[in-house]
Amino acid sequence: MPAQQPIQRLPFAPGALLASQSFEEAAATLNGNFSESRTVRPQKRGARADIQFTLREMPQIKLFGAYWGDSAVAVTSTPLASWHGILPLEGGIRDLRSGQQVAAGEMILFTPEHEIDIVWQGGTRAIVASLDGGLLREHIEAAYDWPTPLLTERVVCIEQQHPALVSMANLLRLADAEFRQGGGVFGSPIALQHLQSLFCENLLQLLPAQSRVTERCIMPGALKRAVDYIHANIDQPWSIEALVRISGVSRRSLEQAFRDNLQTSPLRYLQQCRLNLARECLRKARPGDVQLAELAHRLGFAQPSHFTAAYRQVFGELPSETLARF
């Protein structure tokens, strides 16, 4: 059944995965294509479904086009085994737990081991990408010889202007065009492996905690050892002497490496990392969940006032303002 109002074509066609007026059938189709279980609930009683799904599969990535019709629909899942990104082409998606929302051209990204709990606005047409959690881990370990950093956020919202999201949109357009030609340059297993690697690299750049992996891997050895130590022990007591021992060079050489490669000193780099971590904590938390004095102490600030002043200088607002805004 066609939509009541014409919509633009969905990507990753021809060949629909599903065209249905049944929410139950849509849920069954999703559960047949994901390892996690999903529940679908229309937000209005008696809502009429007009569902269209398309699908292109790679060995460890699935790319969907999805449209639910004119009615808002809630979708929840069990904990994910994959990275799950939704890029609205029109309409929008709202995350019910955090209250965050993305519009057309933006992306909402869910991390492995966390649940999806979202509402698709009526009329939303979107690309849904599911990337196996093990694929990114294998890619990082093979390409950079480094373990996958821990990402604690359940959901990450990415603005349309983010350079990596622009690249991701270009990559999705390329994949759509080539698949429409019967595979095109991605018609062989080797080409699909390279395409999956491109998606992994793009995902690394979308996630600040992950993108630091690639930045660190091209640093000089002594600097990389020092920076890796800082990130691994960011909430531990710190001294320049310990950093010198880890780096294996003199204090003067280490400080010069920080200036030449990072345009800062070791102490200022550590403080910036701690402030970034504080901001991540505040953006995830709700008022009352975080005590600012305790957070400041945990991140190595002798006085909460020192933490507040440094935070405001870097981010242009007080920690309490960040906590209230998000």
FIVO-774005 format. One record per residue (C-alpha): x negated, y, z negated; residue in one letter. Coordinates in steps of 0.05 Angstrom, whole numbers, plus 5000, padded with zeros to 4 digits. Each point is the difference from the previous one (the first is absolute). Last residue first. Example, Ala and Ser with C-alpha at 12.3 -4.5 7.8 and 13.67 -1.06 7.14 Angstrom:
2
- xx_yy_zz_r
- 4727_4979_4857_S
- 5027_4931_4987_A
// end
This chain:
326
- xx_yy_zz_r
- 4566_5368_4412_F
- 5006_5073_4984_R
- 5001_4992_4924_A
- 4935_4960_4998_L
- 4966_5047_5049_T
- 5022_5060_4959_E
- 4974_4968_4936_S
- 4932_4989_5032_P
- 4998_5075_5014_L
- 4998_5025_5072_E
- 4950_5022_5052_G
- 4972_4931_5012_F
- 4925_5010_4987_V
- 5000_5059_4952_Q
- 5063_4976_4965_R
- 4970_4932_4986_Y
- 4936_5030_4973_A
- 5038_5046_4953_A
- 5047_4946_4976_T
- 4943_4950_4988_F
- 4960_5051_4961_H
- 5062_5017_4959_S
- 5010_4927_4984_P
- 4931_5001_4967_Q
- 4942_4950_5006_A
- 5022_4978_5070_F
- 4978_4928_5014_G
- 5059_4973_5040_L
- 5032_4966_4940_R
- 4996_5065_4961_H
- 5037_5040_5054_A
- 5053_4946_5006_L
- 5011_4999_4925_E
- 5007_5076_4998_A
- 5048_4998_5060_L
- 5046_4949_4968_Q
- 5032_4961_5057_V
- 5067_4965_5004_D
- 5039_5059_4971_G
- 5011_5033_5067_P
- 4997_4946_5054_R
- 4937_4970_5027_A
- 4975_4987_5070_K
- 4978_5071_5017_R
- 4967_5007_4931_L
- 4959_4936_5009_C
- 4977_5020_5070_E
- 4982_5069_4975_R
- 4959_4971_4943_A
- 4963_4955_5049_L
- 4983_5059_5044_N
- 4976_5038_4938_L
- 4955_4941_4981_R
- 4971_4997_5070_C
- 4988_5075_5000_Q
- 4966_4995_4932_Q
- 4954_4944_5025_L
- 4981_5040_5062_Y
- 4987_5061_4956_R
- 4953_4960_4956_L
- 4964_4967_5059_P
- 4990_5068_5034_S
- 5036_5024_5062_T
- 4994_5006_5075_Q
- 5016_4926_5009_L
- 4944_4977_5045_N
- 4943_5050_4991_D
- 5018_5023_4929_R
- 5014_4930_4974_F
- 4935_4974_5032_A
- 4961_5058_4968_Q
- 5029_4982_4932_E
- 4977_4928_5010_L
- 4930_5020_5023_S
- 4991_5046_4939_R
- 5025_4947_4952_R
- 4952_4950_5029_S
- 5023_4940_5039_V
- 5029_4931_4983_G
- 5072_5023_5005_S
- 5023_4962_4938_I
- 4943_5027_4957_R
- 5013_5071_5023_V
- 5074_4993_4985_L
- 4985_4976_4930_A
- 4954_5060_4989_E
- 5053_5048_5028_I
- 5046_4978_4943_S
- 5072_4976_4999_W
- 5049_4972_4949_P
- 5052_4957_5036_Q
- 5064_5022_5036_D
- 4968_5002_5070_I
- 4962_4935_4991_N
- 5010_4966_5068_A
- 5006_5066_5037_H
- 4936_5028_4968_I
- 4962_4936_5012_Y
- 5020_5000_5074_D
- 4975_5072_5005_V
- 4933_4983_4969_A
- 4989_4938_5043_R
- 5022_5038_5062_K
- 4951_5056_4984_L
- 4942_4952_4995_A
- 5019_4963_5063_G
- 5012_5060_5045_P
- 5074_5010_5013_M
- 5037_4966_5058_I
- 5037_4950_4956_C
- 5024_5054_4952_R
- 5043_5035_5051_E
- 5031_4935_5025_T
- 5020_4980_4929_V
- 5024_5070_4984_R
- 5055_4990_5051_S
- 5031_4947_4955_Q
- 5014_5044_4940_A
- 5023_5056_5046_P
- 5049_4955_5037_L
- 5018_5019_5072_L
- 4928_4992_5023_Q
- 4997_4928_4978_L
- 5066_4987_5035_L
- 4971_5025_5066_N
- 4941_4954_4993_E
- 5046_4941_4987_C
- 5044_5018_5060_F
- 4938_5003_5044_L
- 4978_4932_4974_S
- 5068_4971_5019_Q
- 4991_5027_5070_L
- 4931_4967_5004_H
- 5030_4933_4979_Q
- 5055_5009_5051_L
- 4948_5011_5054_A
- 4965_4935_4981_I
- 5067_4962_5002_P
- 5015_5025_5070_S
- 5059_5042_5027_G
- 4980_5063_4963_F
- 4975_5034_5063_V
- 5071_4995_5028_G
- 5043_4956_4956_G
- 5060_4991_5046_G
- 4999_5072_5024_Q
- 5046_5021_4943_R
- 4946_4974_4952_F
- 4951_5050_5030_E
- 5046_5060_4992_A
- 5021_4982_4929_D
- 4928_4987_4979_A
- 4977_5066_5028_L
- 5057_5037_4966_R
- 4983_4966_4935_L
- 4927_5020_5006_L
- 5020_5072_5015_N
- 5045_5001_4938_A
- 4944_4971_4958_M
- 4952_5054_5025_S
- 5049_5055_4980_V
- 5008_4964_4933_L
- 4924_5000_4991_A
- 4998_5075_5013_P
- 5053_5014_4947_H
- 5046_5053_5031_Q
- 5063_4956_4994_Q
- 4990_4993_4925_E
- 4988_4932_4968_I
- 5041_4973_4942_C
- 4967_4945_4959_V
- 5039_4948_4960_V
- 4983_4952_4945_R
- 4936_5037_4982_E
- 4947_4958_4964_T
- 4951_4991_5057_L
- 4941_4956_4981_L
- 4941_5006_5047_P
- 4990_4942_5050_T
- 4932_4968_4988_P
- 4941_5025_5042_W
- 4961_4969_5057_D
- 5022_5057_5046_Y
- 5027_4966_5062_A
- 5011_4929_4973_A
- 5022_5018_4929_E
- 5043_5057_5024_I
- 5033_4959_5055_H
- 5012_4940_4956_E
- 5035_5044_4948_R
- 5041_5035_5053_L
- 5023_4933_5030_L
- 5015_4969_4932_G
- 5057_5049_4987_G
- 5034_4982_5065_D
- 5021_5063_5037_L
- 5074_5015_5008_S
- 5018_5059_5044_A
- 5070_5030_5004_V
- 5014_5052_5054_I
- 5062_5041_4988_A
- 5069_5023_5022_R
- 5042_5032_4946_T
- 5072_5015_5017_G
- 5025_4996_4928_G
- 4943_5008_4950_Q
- 4961_4937_4984_W
- 4999_4991_4925_V
- 4941_4969_4964_I
- 4978_4950_4947_D
- 4940_4961_5025_I
- 4963_4959_4948_E
- 4926_4999_4982_H
- 4947_4945_5007_E
- 4973_5030_5065_P
- 5006_5076_5012_T
- 5059_5037_5029_F
- 4989_5055_5051_L
- 5048_5056_5017_I
- 4982_5036_5064_M
- 5016_5068_5030_E
- 5022_5016_5071_G
- 5074_5002_4983_A
- 5011_5013_4927_A
- 4970_4969_4937_V
- 5030_5000_4930_Q
- 4973_4992_4930_Q
- 5049_4987_4943_G
- 4949_4954_4968_S
- 5045_4940_4988_R
- 5052_5012_5055_L
- 4951_5010_5057_D
- 5036_5040_5053_R
- 4993_4988_5075_I
- 5016_5050_5056_G
- 5036_5015_5065_G
- 4963_4997_5066_E
- 4936_4965_5020_L
- 4992_4976_4928_P
- 4933_4966_4985_L
- 5006_4943_4951_I
- 4938_4964_4973_G
- 4995_4934_4964_H
- 4932_4973_4977_W
- 5013_4927_4988_S
- 5014_4948_4946_A
- 5055_5044_4973_L
- 5036_4991_4933_P
- 5074_4983_5011_T
- 5038_5048_5045_S
- 5052_5054_5000_T
- 5036_5033_5059_V
- 5054_5053_4992_A
- 5040_5021_5062_V
- 5028_5067_5020_A
- 5053_4996_5055_S
- 4992_5023_5072_D
- 4966_4938_5026_G
- 4946_4955_4971_W
- 4943_5013_5049_Y
- 4933_4964_4998_A
- 4940_4992_5047_G
- 4953_4948_4971_F
- 4925_4988_5002_L
- 4973_4937_4967_K
- 4926_4992_4982_I
- 4960_4937_4982_Q
- 4998_4959_5065_P
- 5036_5054_5041_M
- 5074_5006_5006_E
- 5045_5049_5037_R
- 5070_5010_4974_L
- 5065_5037_5016_T
- 5058_5011_4953_F
- 5068_5032_5014_Q
- 5056_5005_4950_I
- 5067_5034_5009_D
- 5031_4987_4932_A
- 5066_5029_4979_R
- 5006_5026_4929_A
- 5059_4972_4963_G
- 4974_5025_4933_R
- 4946_5051_5010_K
- 4927_4989_4981_Q
- 4991_4937_5042_P
- 4960_4948_4961_R
- 4943_4957_5028_V
- 4959_4952_4957_T
- 4931_4977_5021_R
- 4959_4939_4982_S
- 4925_5000_5012_E
- 4965_4956_5051_S
- 5029_5042_5055_F
- 5031_4980_5068_N
- 5056_4954_4977_G
- 5016_5046_4942_N
- 5009_5057_5049_L
- 5047_4960_5044_T
- 5040_4977_4940_A
- 5008_5072_4977_A
- 5023_5021_5069_A
- 5050_4943_5003_E
- 5029_5022_4933_E
- 5003_5072_5023_F
- 5043_4977_5059_S
- 5014_5044_5060_Q
- 4943_4969_5040_S
- 4945_5010_5051_A
- 4939_4960_4977_L
- 4929_4984_5024_L
- 5013_5040_5063_A
- 4959_4983_5062_G
- 4973_5060_5035_P
- 4975_5028_4952_A
- 4945_5020_4951_F
- 5027_5070_4990_P
- 5073_5016_4991_L
- 5034_5041_5054_R
- 5027_5068_4981_Q
- 5068_4998_4968_I
- 5069_5008_5031_P
- 5056_5016_4951_Q
- 5050_4945_4983_Q
- 4943_4950_5006_A
- 5010_4946_5052_P
- 5031_4933_4980_M
// end
